[in-house]
Amino acid sequence: MNRLGIQLTPDVIDAINEELAYVDTLRDRGRANGEEYGVAGQLVTLACYTRRAEAAWVDNAGEELALDNLRKVAAIAVRALVVYGCPRRM
């Protein structure tokens, strides 16, 4: 736990795991071509979904749609760390 007492809750972990499971289905539905584009590709994808979260917040009353996109951002980042490595803080 960090100084602010923030840590992943079971609900957040479940939501990210559900998103990761969903991402795994995209290849079967023609949404992804099966190619891995490395860390650079993950960064581009993260930027795209971050822009979507920003737009959702600007264009809609409330934060639910922005948080929906942030869940996707979190899953993309977690997947990248799992696939490409997760260096520890020194």
Order of alpha helices (4+ residues) and beta strands (2+ residues): alpha-alpha-alpha
